Structures are given as structure tokens and as C-alpha cells.
Amino acid sequence: MAPHIYHAERLDHFMARVNAEYYAETPFLSDFITAPEISQVFGELLGAWAITVWQSMGSPAKIILAEAGPGRGTLMADALRVITCQAPAMAQALSVHLVEISPRLRQVQAEILHPYTQPVWHKHVEDIPAGSMILLANEFLDALPVRQFIQTSTGWHEHYVANKTLELIACPPPTLPDSRVLEPNTVVEVCEQAQHIVRGLAHRFTHSPGVALFIDYGHNTSSTGDSLQALRHARPTHPLQAEEGEADLTTHVDFTALLAVAREGEAATYGTENQGDFLQHLGIMERTEQLARNAAPQDAAMLRSAANRLVAPDKMGHLFKVMALASPSLPTPPGFTKGPVA
């Protein structure tokens, strides 16, 4: 009998591999539903938001409208419908770029966006070509892999996955971009990929006009702790126990760390705002009522219920946060109640 070979895989490597298999094999939205699929108003508001941002840039003759993690393309389709109707000059000026690695989802996106445009796809945010840009990213950051560190009485250790369990392996102390206090025996999550993306965008926006909008579930304080979770067949499951490729692994986004990274890169930063407050500032209830008045009673009730799901504090309104980073010369983007964070 061959000897057993011990193998431990760093947690972020495990997450990246499992999620790649999941998104390659599982029909999108079979386990969860995102805000653009809950209500068309979500994408419409972000389309109107993009119009205002484009105008604040001086209405450039060429503008990249990009989305990271576009799912089925519903958000972008709803946004483009508003842009085409309300700002035809912007519609003529823009080119649509999507950050998507799944060939199957690219095909779905091409079909839904066919009435508006032929998008250009990229595997990474940093692959988007130079130029003025508006980037939208809804529920993109939460699926990026994280490393988990913990300080014990014997020093710093990192979580590895072996035989569907977590093991601690000694390591150097983690480097964090903010000044949080690291409590002993508490997990600290570091998403290096998200920090890399934000750092690259900050550098880009100091050289050419741009704004990036991120909406995701997470925390806006310097909190720590294990937030790794998984969905399998639309139900919560143990992140390490499901068969590989059958579960969607996510963590809460550390907005505090990402905002600190962006400020280090000299970008202007905004937020975080609660999603409910952000959407209400953009007019979600007014637009919903406008649609409801012209809809059948059953459809009107569904529209109002969908809007409430997005903004209510006990639903998605407080769990989901919104942040933006932008070129320092641009004004505060719509939906944010305060100026840039120093």
C-alpha cells in the first residue's frame, strides 16, 4: 500500500479553486439571488448614477462603462436602457467592458446585452484598457479568496485546509493597511486580491478620470473574526464539508481595509453607506412607485416588496454596504452623504 501523502492547502488557494469549479458547473442564481435580479430599479438607478458621474467628468467623448462580476448581465442591461433613453450622447460615447471568467456566463451576458452593445470581456479588472472609466461591482468582492490569520500564545498562525478541516500552520504576522488592534486568539481575514484590485484602481484614477462603485455585504468597522460561509442548493452549509464545486464560498468584505488601501493610493474615497440609505438617496422608492402606478395590482405589490427587500434594515438594507473610490479632482458621487474620507 502506498504511504499516505499529507497535503495542506492555504485557505485562499482552496477558496479560489472551489469557487472556480462552482461557477463553471453551477447555473447562476441557482443558490442565491442578487439585487439586480430582485428589482429592475436597482440597475436603473445605477444607470442614472453613471450618467451623473459621466457628466461630472465633463461628458468625455469616450467613456468605459465596466462591470466586475456581471452575473447574467441584468444590472448592465437595466443601466444601459436608462442611459440610452436619458443620455443618448453618453450611450454613443461608451464602450462596455465586463470582468467575467466563465464562458457560459459570457454567452448569457452577450445575449441580454445584444440590443444595446457588444461588450468586451476581461479576466481581470486590471486588464480593462486605459481611459476614462466608470466601474460597477455588485457582489463581486465577497467571492474573492481570503487568508485567515490568528495570533495564539505561541505566535502567529495561518489557516490551511486539510481533509476538509482547518489546520493552523505557523507564519509571520499579517500586514494590514489600517491601524486596527489585533486581538489574541481572534481570526483576522486578509483579502489580498481585493486589495490588489483597489490599489490598481487608485493608481489608475490618479492618472485618468474614473470612479468605481462597490456594493457588497460586509463590515465598515475594524472588526475581526471568521466570516467564511457557503451556500449549497440554496441552503447554508459548512464551507469545507460540501463536495468541491458544489458550494459558493464567500466572506464579509472588509471595507475598512479596502478604503485604507485606496487612500494610500491617493484616490478619493467615499463611504461606506448602508445600501438602503444609498438607494433611497438615489430615489428607489420614487421610481418603484412610478412603475407600480402603471402595473397590475399583483405586479405593483411585487415591485414594492422587492424595493423593501433592498432597503429594509432587517433585510439587505444594512447588511450590504456601498463604497466608492474616485479621481481626487471629481465631485462627490451621487448617493453619498459626505465628502471624501480623509
C-alpha positions in Angstrom: 0.0 0.0 0.0 1.3 3.4 -1.0 2.1 5.7 2.0 -0.4 8.5 2.8 0.8 11.8 1.5 -0.2 14.7 3.8 -1.3 17.8 1.9 -2.5 21.1 3.4 -3.7 23.9 1.1 -3.7 27.5 2.1 -7.3 28.7 2.7 -7.3 31.4 -0.1 -6.0 28.8 -2.6 -8.7 26.4 -1.5 -11.4 29.1 -1.9 -10.2 30.2 -5.3 -10.1 26.6 -6.6 -13.5 25.6 -5.2 -15.3 28.8 -6.4 -13.8 28.4 -9.9 -15.3 24.9 -10.1 -18.6 26.2 -8.7 -19.1 29.0 -11.1 -18.0 26.7 -14.0 -20.5 24.0 -13.2 -23.5 25.6 -11.3 -26.2 27.5 -13.1 -26.0 31.2 -12.0 -28.6 32.2 -9.3 -29.5 28.6 -8.5 -28.3 29.1 -4.9 -28.7 32.8 -4.4 -30.3 35.9 -5.9 -28.6 39.3 -6.3 -30.1 42.8 -6.1 -30.4 43.3 -9.9 -32.5 40.2 -10.2 -34.7 41.3 -7.3 -35.7 44.6 -8.9 -35.1 46.2 -12.2 -35.0 49.5 -10.3 -31.6 48.6 -8.9 -29.9 48.6 -12.3 -31.9 51.6 -13.5 -30.7 53.7 -10.5 -27.0 52.7 -11.2 -27.5 53.7 -14.8 -28.8 57.1 -13.8 -25.9 57.2 -11.3 -23.4 56.6 -14.1 -25.0 59.4 -16.2 -24.4 61.9 -13.4 -20.8 60.7 -12.9 -20.1 60.9 -16.6 -21.4 64.5 -16.7 -19.2 65.3 -13.6 -16.2 64.2 -15.7 -17.1 66.8 -18.3 -19.1 64.4 -20.5 -16.0 62.9 -22.2 -16.4 61.7 -25.9 -15.1 58.3 -24.9 -16.0 56.5 -21.6 -15.6 52.9 -20.5 -18.6 51.6 -18.6 -17.3 48.5 -16.9 -18.8 45.9 -14.5 -16.9 43.3 -12.4 -18.9 40.1 -11.7 -21.8 40.9 -14.1 -23.7 37.7 -13.4 -26.3 37.3 -16.2 -25.9 40.9 -17.3 -29.1 42.1 -15.8 -27.7 45.1 -14.0 -25.8 46.3 -17.1 -28.9 45.8 -19.3 -31.1 47.8 -17.0 -28.4 50.5 -16.7 -28.0 50.7 -20.5 -31.7 51.0 -21.0 -31.8 54.1 -18.8 -28.6 55.6 -20.4 -29.9 55.1 -23.9 -33.2 56.8 -23.1 -31.9 59.6 -20.8 -28.4 60.3 -22.1 -28.1 59.3 -25.8 -24.8 61.2 -26.0 -23.3 59.0 -23.3 -24.7 55.9 -25.0 -22.8 56.9 -28.1 -19.6 57.6 -26.1 -19.4 54.5 -24.1 -17.9 51.1 -24.6 -18.9 48.3 -22.2 -16.3 46.1 -20.6 -17.1 43.1 -18.4 -14.8 41.2 -16.0 -16.0 37.6 -16.3 -14.1 34.4 -16.5 -17.0 32.0 -17.1 -17.5 31.2 -20.8 -21.1 30.1 -20.1 -21.9 33.4 -18.3 -20.2 35.4 -21.1 -22.7 33.8 -23.6 -25.7 34.7 -21.4 -24.3 38.3 -21.0 -23.9 38.6 -24.8 -27.5 37.6 -25.3 -29.0 40.0 -22.8 -26.8 43.0 -23.9 -27.3 42.3 -27.6 -29.9 45.1 -28.0 -27.6 47.7 -26.6 -24.0 46.8 -27.3 -21.3 44.2 -27.9 -19.3 44.0 -24.7 -15.6 43.3 -24.4 -14.7 40.7 -21.8 -11.7 40.5 -19.5 -10.5 38.0 -16.9 -9.2 40.7 -14.5 -10.1 44.3 -13.6 -6.5 45.4 -14.4 -7.0 44.1 -18.0 -9.5 46.9 -18.7 -7.8 49.3 -21.2 -6.7 52.8 -20.3 -9.1 55.7 -20.5 -11.9 57.4 -18.5 -13.9 54.8 -16.7 -16.9 54.1 -14.6 -16.8 50.7 -12.8 -19.7 49.0 -11.2 -19.2 46.0 -8.9 -22.2 44.4 -7.1 -21.5 41.3 -5.0 -18.0 40.9 -6.6 -15.6 41.3 -3.7 -17.3 38.8 -1.4 -16.3 35.8 -3.6 -12.6 36.7 -3.7 -10.4 34.4 -1.6 -9.2 35.4 1.8 -6.3 34.3 4.0 -7.1 33.8 7.7 -4.6 34.5 10.5 -4.8 34.0 14.2 -2.4 35.0 17.0 -2.1 32.3 19.7 0.1 32.0 22.7 2.8 30.5 20.5 2.8 33.3 17.9 1.0 33.9 14.5 -0.6 31.0 12.6 -2.5 30.8 9.3 -5.4 28.6 8.4 -4.8 25.8 5.9 -7.3 23.2 4.7 -6.5 19.5 5.1 -9.0 16.6 4.9 -11.9 19.1 5.0 -10.8 20.7 8.2 -8.9 23.8 9.1 -5.4 23.5 10.5 -3.1 26.1 11.9 0.4 26.5 10.5 3.0 28.9 11.9 3.6 32.1 9.8 4.9 35.7 10.0 2.4 38.4 11.3 0.0 39.6 8.6 0.3 43.1 7.1 -2.8 45.2 7.4 -3.4 48.5 5.6 -5.3 50.1 8.5 -4.4 50.5 12.2 -6.8 48.1 13.8 -5.9 46.4 17.1 -5.3 42.7 16.6 -6.8 40.7 19.5 -5.2 37.4 20.5 -7.0 34.2 19.5 -9.2 36.1 17.0 -9.3 35.3 13.3 -8.1 38.2 11.0 -9.1 37.9 7.4 -7.0 39.4 4.6 -8.2 39.6 1.0 -5.0 40.2 -0.9 -6.8 40.0 -4.3 -9.3 42.7 -3.4 -6.6 44.9 -2.1 -4.7 44.4 -5.3 -7.7 45.5 -7.3 -8.4 48.6 -5.2 -4.7 49.6 -5.2 -4.7 49.3 -9.1 -7.8 51.4 -9.4 -6.5 54.1 -7.1 -3.3 54.3 -9.2 -5.4 54.4 -12.4 -7.7 57.2 -11.1 -4.8 59.4 -10.2 -3.8 59.4 -13.9 -7.1 59.4 -15.7 -10.7 60.2 -14.7 -12.6 57.4 -13.1 -15.0 56.3 -10.4 -15.5 52.7 -9.0 -18.6 51.8 -7.1 -18.6 48.6 -4.9 -21.8 47.2 -3.3 -21.4 44.1 -1.1 -22.1 42.6 2.2 -19.5 43.3 4.8 -18.4 45.5 7.7 -17.3 49.1 7.9 -15.5 48.8 11.2 -12.1 47.3 12.0 -13.8 44.1 13.2 -12.2 40.7 13.0 -13.4 37.2 13.1 -14.1 34.2 10.8 -16.8 35.1 8.3 -16.3 32.3 5.8 -19.7 30.9 4.7 -21.1 28.7 2.0 -24.4 28.0 0.1 -25.2 24.7 -1.4 -28.6 24.0 -3.1 -29.7 27.4 -1.7 -29.0 26.4 1.9 -26.2 27.3 4.2 -23.6 24.6 4.5 -20.3 24.0 6.1 -17.7 25.7 3.9 -15.3 22.7 4.0 -17.7 19.8 4.0 -19.6 20.2 0.7 -18.2 18.4 -2.3 -15.8 20.7 -4.2 -17.5 22.7 -6.9 -21.0 22.3 -5.2 -20.8 25.3 -2.8 -20.4 29.0 -3.2 -17.8 30.2 -0.7 -17.9 33.9 0.4 -16.7 36.1 3.2 -17.8 39.5 4.5 -15.9 42.3 2.7 -13.5 44.3 4.9 -14.4 47.8 3.6 -12.2 49.4 6.2 -9.1 47.8 4.8 -10.0 48.5 1.2 -10.7 52.1 1.9 -7.4 52.4 3.6 -5.6 50.9 0.6 -7.4 53.3 -1.8 -6.4 56.3 0.4 -2.8 55.1 0.4 -3.0 55.2 -3.4 -4.2 58.8 -3.2 -7.7 58.1 -4.5 -10.7 60.0 -3.1 -12.8 57.5 -1.1 -16.5 57.6 -0.1 -18.5 55.5 2.3 -19.4 53.2 3.5 -23.1 53.9 3.2 -25.7 51.4 4.0 -27.3 50.0 0.8 -30.7 51.1 2.0 -29.7 54.7 2.6 -27.7 54.8 -0.7 -30.6 53.5 -2.8 -33.1 55.8 -1.1 -30.8 58.8 -1.8 -30.9 57.7 -5.5 -34.7 57.6 -5.5 -35.6 53.9 -5.3 -38.9 54.4 -3.7 -40.0 57.1 -6.1 -39.0 55.1 -9.2 -40.7 52.0 -7.7 -44.0 53.9 -7.2 -43.8 55.3 -10.7 -43.6 51.7 -12.1 -46.2 50.4 -9.6 -48.8 53.0 -10.7 -48.7 51.6 -14.3 -48.7 48.0 -13.3 -51.3 45.4 -12.4 -52.1 45.2 -8.7 -50.1 41.9 -8.3 -47.1 43.3 -10.2 -47.3 46.5 -8.2 -47.2 44.6 -4.9 -44.1 42.6 -6.2 -42.3 45.8 -7.1 -42.9 47.3 -3.7 -41.9 44.1 -1.9 -38.7 44.0 -4.0 -37.8 47.6 -3.1 -38.4 46.9 0.6 -36.2 43.9 0.4 -33.3 46.0 -0.9 -33.7 48.9 1.6 -35.2 47.5 4.8 -32.7 47.4 7.7 -33.7 43.8 8.7 -33.2 42.6 5.1 -30.5 43.8 2.7 -30.6 47.5 3.6 -28.0 47.4 6.4 -26.1 44.2 5.7 -25.0 45.5 2.3 -22.6 48.4 2.2 -21.6 50.8 -0.6 -18.2 52.4 -1.1 -16.7 54.4 -4.0 -13.2 55.5 -5.0 -12.6 58.2 -7.5 -10.1 60.6 -9.1 -9.4 63.3 -6.5 -10.5 66.1 -8.9 -14.1 64.7 -9.3 -17.0 65.8 -7.1 -18.7 63.5 -4.6 -20.6 60.8 -6.5 -24.4 60.6 -6.1 -25.8 58.7 -3.2 -23.1 59.6 -0.7 -24.0 62.0 2.0 -20.5 63.0 2.9 -17.4 64.2 1.0 -14.2 62.1 0.6 -12.9 60.4 3.7 -9.5 61.9 4.8 
